[in-house]
Amino acid sequence: MPVVVLLLLLLLIGIGLYIGPALFILAGILDWNYSFIPLGRAFGEMFWSSSTEFLLVAVPFFVFMSEILLRAGIADRIYGAVDPWLRWLPGGLMHTNIVTAALFSTTSGSSVATAASICTVAAPNIDKRRYNEGFFLGTIAAGGTLGILIPPSVNLIIFGALAQVSVVDLYYAAIIPGFLLAAIFMVEIFVICLIFPKLRGEASRYDFREAMSNLVILMFPMGLFALVVGTIYGGVATPTEAAALGVIGALLIGAHFGKLSWSNIGRAVINTANMTAMVMLIIISAVFLNLVLVSIGFTGKFVDLILSLDANRYVVLMWIVVAYLVLGCFMETLSIMIATTVPVTAVIVALGFNDVWWGIVFVVLIECALITPPVGLNLFVVKSARPQADFLKICYGALPFVISMMILIGLLVAVPEIALFLPQSMK
């Protein structure tokens, strides 16, 4: 049965169906052929209960917060504040790309928004400071992936909702790995620029006075991060309530910078509605599919199949990682997440791994899918922001950062406390 389910899913996606309808049709086929009761009759109740889930209300709030900040130009200001501190390093502005992405990720739960915003700001410097275009844009694509790992992350909310894992624990667990991955990116840029000096671009002098004068700008993203994530960690607000506070904070920032026009708010609302509708359609279909899979015994059989291999759990984990790396080359990240979270998490827990820890490893693997060709979404985002760039060169520029993500996964496997220290210490 697991093979049949996988082949049907690949067939439906392969013929060009969007992931939401594909999951719903797959659930219908499995219900019709394998279920002993007509589960389709429960779809109305499933539709209503999953679409009114309180936790998922955080999704449109975080998307709207990100949209408002995009139009407030906060990415431009963060970039300008970070640049004077890092421009003297080998690789200069490429380090700025990563740090800006990490800071912008604290106010945006979207990797696409992060990559697009930073590329718009940073790309004009490629010719001005003679950077290698492919590698420079690759750092932006890789830095953008931090948007789905560093809280507040929409993907962590979706994972928590599907896998029935505490989003608060996931947010705690993502803090150290998120900023650690940014540091690994920077070390990799530093080393590559030392080995290949032609990639480093033109260095600029460090100006302490300029660096200090721009530092006040960083108060805005850090303040918003403290408002959103701090209230969650402090037990003052749930993730959904914190997301609402984040919207208020984003509106205040937009008003402060004079960007809170009715047209900007209108575009932000429309984009939020479009994104939320897409995400919720996929989630509703996935919830119904998961009901069908559990009812026909697929999840149990899949777990039994993996455990029957009688292999070391780390060997099984390695093959799961390899499978996600391959899937990431051909499937969009949200599709992978929705289609595989429930059965694979069941296997991971059965093998004795912690579900919160797996949530962080899983999101890092999803990050890889954002920069692995030919379907790496961040690669296309960067290409669209810099149309004259060679897409193949962007792919080559981003691929070294897959190694960084594998290093982080290796560290998480070797030292699980990197992810689990904060969730365990806060209980």
C-alpha positions in Angstrom: 0.0 0.0 0.0 2.7 2.6 0.8 4.1 2.1 -2.8 0.6 2.6 -4.3 0.0 5.8 -2.3 3.4 7.3 -3.3 2.9 6.4 -7.0 -0.6 7.9 -7.1 0.7 11.1 -5.4 3.6 11.4 -7.9 1.2 10.7 -10.8 -1.3 13.4 -9.7 1.5 16.0 -9.2 3.2 14.9 -12.4 0.2 15.6 -14.6 0.2 19.2 -13.4 -2.4 19.3 -10.6 -1.8 21.8 -7.8 -0.9 20.1 -4.5 -4.3 21.0 -2.8 -6.5 19.3 -5.3 -4.0 16.5 -5.8 -4.1 15.6 -2.1 -7.9 15.7 -2.1 -8.2 13.5 -5.2 -5.7 11.1 -3.7 -7.8 10.9 -0.5 -10.9 10.2 -2.5 -9.3 7.4 -4.5 -7.9 5.8 -1.3 -11.3 6.2 0.5 -13.2 4.6 -2.4 -10.9 1.6 -2.8 -9.6 0.8 0.7 -11.8 2.3 3.4 -14.5 0.1 5.0 -16.7 3.2 5.7 -17.4 6.2 3.4 -15.1 8.7 4.9 -16.0 11.3 2.3 -19.2 12.0 4.3 -17.0 13.4 7.0 -15.3 15.9 4.7 -17.7 18.8 5.6 -16.9 18.4 9.3 -13.2 18.1 8.6 -13.3 21.2 6.4 -15.0 23.2 9.1 -12.9 22.0 12.0 -9.5 22.4 10.3 -10.3 25.8 8.8 -11.4 27.1 12.3 -8.4 25.8 14.1 -7.3 28.6 16.4 -3.6 27.9 16.0 -3.9 28.4 12.2 -5.3 31.9 12.6 -1.7 32.9 13.2 -0.8 32.1 9.5 -2.7 35.1 8.0 -1.5 37.3 10.8 2.2 36.5 10.2 1.7 36.8 6.4 0.1 40.2 6.9 2.8 41.3 9.2 5.4 40.4 6.7 3.5 42.2 3.9 3.3 45.4 5.9 7.0 45.3 6.7 7.9 44.7 3.1 6.1 47.9 2.2 7.6 49.8 5.1 11.1 49.2 3.5 12.4 47.6 6.7 14.8 45.4 4.7 16.5 48.4 3.1 17.0 50.0 6.5 18.4 46.8 8.2 20.7 46.3 5.2 22.1 49.8 5.6 22.5 49.4 9.3 24.4 46.1 9.1 26.6 46.9 6.1 29.1 49.2 7.9 29.8 46.5 10.5 30.7 43.7 8.0 31.9 45.4 4.8 35.6 44.9 5.7 35.4 41.1 5.9 36.4 39.0 2.9 33.1 38.7 1.0 31.9 42.0 2.4 28.3 42.5 1.4 27.7 38.7 1.2 28.0 38.6 4.9 25.6 41.5 5.1 23.1 39.5 3.0 23.2 36.7 5.5 22.9 38.9 8.7 20.2 41.0 7.1 18.3 37.8 6.2 18.6 36.5 9.8 17.4 39.8 11.2 14.6 40.2 8.7 13.5 36.6 9.4 12.8 37.6 13.0 10.0 39.8 11.6 8.9 37.6 8.6 7.9 33.9 8.6 8.4 33.6 4.8 11.6 32.7 3.0 10.3 34.1 -0.3 9.6 37.5 1.2 13.0 37.5 2.9 14.9 36.6 -0.3 12.9 39.0 -2.5 13.3 41.9 -0.1 17.1 41.5 0.3 17.7 40.9 -3.4 16.0 44.1 -4.3 18.2 46.0 -1.9 21.5 44.2 -2.5 21.6 43.4 -6.2 22.6 46.9 -7.4 25.9 46.4 -5.5 27.0 43.5 -7.7 28.2 45.7 -10.5 29.1 48.6 -8.3 31.5 46.6 -6.1 32.5 43.9 -8.7 31.1 40.8 -7.0 30.7 37.5 -8.7 27.1 37.6 -9.6 26.2 33.9 -9.2 27.8 33.5 -5.8 26.5 36.9 -4.5 22.9 35.9 -5.5 23.4 32.5 -4.1 24.1 34.0 -0.7 20.8 35.8 -0.9 18.9 32.7 -1.9 20.5 30.8 0.9 20.0 33.6 3.4 16.3 33.7 2.5 15.8 30.2 3.7 16.3 31.4 7.2 12.8 32.9 7.0 11.2 29.5 7.6 13.5 28.5 10.5 14.0 31.5 12.7 10.7 32.4 14.6 8.2 33.6 13.8 8.0 30.8 11.1 4.8 30.0 9.3 6.2 26.6 8.4 6.8 25.6 12.0 3.2 26.5 12.7 2.0 24.2 9.9 4.4 21.4 11.0 3.1 21.7 14.6 -0.5 21.6 13.4 0.0 18.6 11.2 2.3 16.6 13.6 0.5 17.7 16.7 3.7 19.1 18.2 3.7 22.2 20.4 4.5 25.3 18.3 5.9 27.1 21.4 8.4 24.2 21.8 9.2 24.4 18.1 9.8 28.1 18.4 12.1 27.6 21.4 13.9 24.8 19.5 14.5 26.9 16.4 16.3 29.8 17.9 19.8 28.4 18.4 19.8 26.3 15.1 18.5 29.3 13.1 21.2 31.7 14.2 23.8 28.9 14.2 23.0 28.2 10.5 23.5 31.9 9.7 26.9 31.7 11.4 27.8 28.6 9.4 26.8 30.4 6.2 29.1 33.3 7.1 32.0 31.0 7.9 31.6 29.3 4.6 31.5 32.6 2.7 34.7 33.6 4.6 36.5 30.4 3.7 35.4 30.4 0.0 36.5 34.0 -0.4 39.9 33.3 1.1 40.4 30.3 -1.3 39.0 32.2 -4.3 39.8 35.9 -3.9 38.1 36.8 -7.2 34.7 36.0 -5.5 35.1 38.5 -2.6 34.4 41.7 -4.5 35.8 45.1 -3.5 36.5 45.7 0.1 35.3 48.9 1.9 36.8 50.6 4.9 35.2 50.1 8.3 33.7 53.4 9.5 32.9 53.3 13.3 31.0 56.6 13.3 28.8 55.4 10.4 28.3 52.0 12.0 27.1 53.5 15.3 24.9 56.1 13.7 22.9 53.4 11.8 22.7 51.0 14.7 19.4 52.5 16.0 17.6 51.1 13.0 18.1 47.5 14.4 15.9 48.4 17.3 12.8 48.0 15.0 13.3 44.4 14.0 14.6 43.4 17.4 11.8 45.2 19.1 9.2 43.4 16.9 11.0 40.1 17.6 10.8 40.7 21.3 7.1 41.6 21.0 6.1 38.5 19.1 8.5 35.8 20.2 9.1 37.3 23.7 5.4 37.2 24.5 5.2 33.6 23.5 8.3 32.6 25.5 7.1 34.6 28.5 3.7 32.8 28.5 1.9 36.1 28.0 0.4 35.2 24.6 -0.3 32.1 22.5 1.3 32.0 19.0 -1.9 33.3 17.5 -2.2 36.2 20.0 1.5 37.0 19.5 0.9 37.1 15.7 -1.9 39.7 16.2 0.5 41.8 18.4 3.0 41.5 15.6 0.6 43.0 13.1 0.0 45.9 15.4 3.8 46.4 15.8 4.3 46.2 12.0 1.6 48.8 11.5 3.3 51.1 14.0 6.7 50.6 12.2 5.0 51.3 8.8 3.5 54.5 10.2 6.8 55.6 11.7 8.5 55.4 8.3 5.5 57.1 6.6 4.7 54.0 4.5 1.2 53.2 5.9 -0.8 54.4 3.0 -4.2 52.9 2.1 -2.8 51.5 -1.2 0.0 49.7 0.7 -2.5 48.3 3.2 -4.8 47.2 0.4 -2.1 45.4 -1.5 -0.9 43.7 1.8 -4.5 42.5 2.5 -4.9 41.1 -1.0 -1.6 39.3 -0.9 -2.4 38.0 2.5 -5.8 36.7 1.4 -4.2 35.0 -1.6 -1.5 33.3 0.4 -3.8 32.3 3.2 -6.4 30.8 0.8 -3.6 28.7 -0.9 -2.2 27.5 2.4 -5.6 26.6 3.9 -6.7 24.7 0.8 -3.6 22.5 1.1 -4.0 22.1 4.9 -7.7 21.1 4.6 -6.9 18.6 1.9 -4.0 17.2 3.9 -6.1 16.8 7.1 -8.7 14.9 5.1 -6.0 12.7 3.5 -4.4 12.1 6.9 -7.8 10.9 8.2 -8.1 8.5 5.3 -4.5 7.2 5.7 -5.0 6.5 9.4 -8.4 4.9 8.8 -7.1 2.5 6.1 -4.1 1.6 8.2 -1.5 3.2 5.9 0.4 5.1 8.7 0.8 1.9 10.8 1.8 -0.2 7.8 4.4 2.5 6.7 5.9 2.5 10.2 5.9 -1.3 10.4 7.6 -1.5 7.0 10.4 0.8 8.1 10.9 -0.9 11.4 10.9 -4.3 9.7 14.1 -3.4 8.0 15.8 -3.9 11.3 18.4 -1.2 10.5 20.1 1.1 12.9 17.9 4.1 13.5 20.7 6.5 12.3 20.9 4.6 9.1 17.2 5.0 8.6 17.5 8.7 9.4 20.2 9.1 6.8 18.1 7.5 4.1 15.2 9.8 5.1 17.5 12.8 4.8 18.6 11.6 1.3 15.0 11.0 0.3 14.1 14.6 1.2 17.1 16.0 -0.7 16.0 14.2 -3.8 12.3 15.2 -3.3 13.5 18.8 -2.8 14.9 18.8 -6.4 11.4 18.1 -7.9 8.7 19.2 -5.4 7.8 22.6 -4.0 8.6 22.9 -0.2 5.0 23.3 1.0 4.0 20.3 -1.0 6.7 18.1 0.5 5.8 19.4 4.0 2.0 18.7 3.7 2.4 15.3 1.9 5.0 13.8 4.2 4.8 15.3 7.7 2.4 12.8 9.3 3.8 9.4 8.1 7.5 10.4 8.4 7.0 11.9 11.8 5.3 8.7 12.9 8.4 6.8 11.8 10.8 9.2 13.5 9.0 8.9 16.8 8.8 5.1 16.5 12.6 5.1 16.0 13.0 6.9 19.3 13.8 10.4 18.1 12.2 13.5 19.7 9.4 15.0 17.7 10.4 18.6 18.5 14.0 17.9 17.4 12.7 16.3 14.2 10.6 19.3 13.5 13.8 21.4 13.3 15.7 18.9 11.3 12.7 18.6 9.0 12.5 22.4 8.4 16.3 22.5 7.6 15.7 19.8 5.0 12.8 21.9 3.6 15.3 24.8 3.5 17.5 22.7 1.2 14.6 22.3 -1.2 14.4 26.1 -1.5 17.8 26.3 -3.1 18.2 22.9 -5.0 17.5 23.1 -8.7 15.5 22.7 -10.8 12.5 23.6 -8.5 14.2 25.7 -5.8 11.8 28.5 -5.2 14.3 31.0 -3.8 16.4 30.5 -6.9 13.5 31.7 -9.0 12.7 34.6 -6.6 16.3 35.9 -6.9 16.2 35.4 -10.7 13.0 37.4 -10.9 14.5 40.2 -8.8 17.6 40.2 -11.1 16.3 39.3 -14.5 19.6 39.7 -16.3 21.3 37.1 -14.1 22.2 33.6 -15.4 19.9 31.1 -13.7 22.5 28.4 -13.8 25.1 30.6 -12.2 22.7 31.3 -9.4 22.2 27.6 -8.9 26.0 27.1 -8.7 26.2 30.0 -6.3 23.6 28.6 -3.9 24.6 24.9 -3.9 27.6 25.3 -1.5 25.1 26.4 1.2 23.4 23.0 1.0 26.6 21.7 2.6 26.1 24.2 5.4 22.7 22.8 6.0 24.0 19.3 6.1 26.7 20.4 8.6 23.9 21.8 10.8 21.9 18.5 10.5 25.0 16.6 11.4 25.5 18.8 14.5 21.8 18.3 15.5 22.2 14.6 15.2 25.4 14.6 17.2 24.3 17.1 19.8 20.4 17.1 19.9 20.6 19.6 22.8 21.3 22.3 20.2 17.6 22.2 19.5 16.3 20.8 22.7 18.1 22.9 25.3 15.7 25.8 25.3 12.4 23.8 25.2 13.6 21.6 28.0 15.1 24.4 30.1 11.8 26.5 29.9 9.6 23.7 31.3 
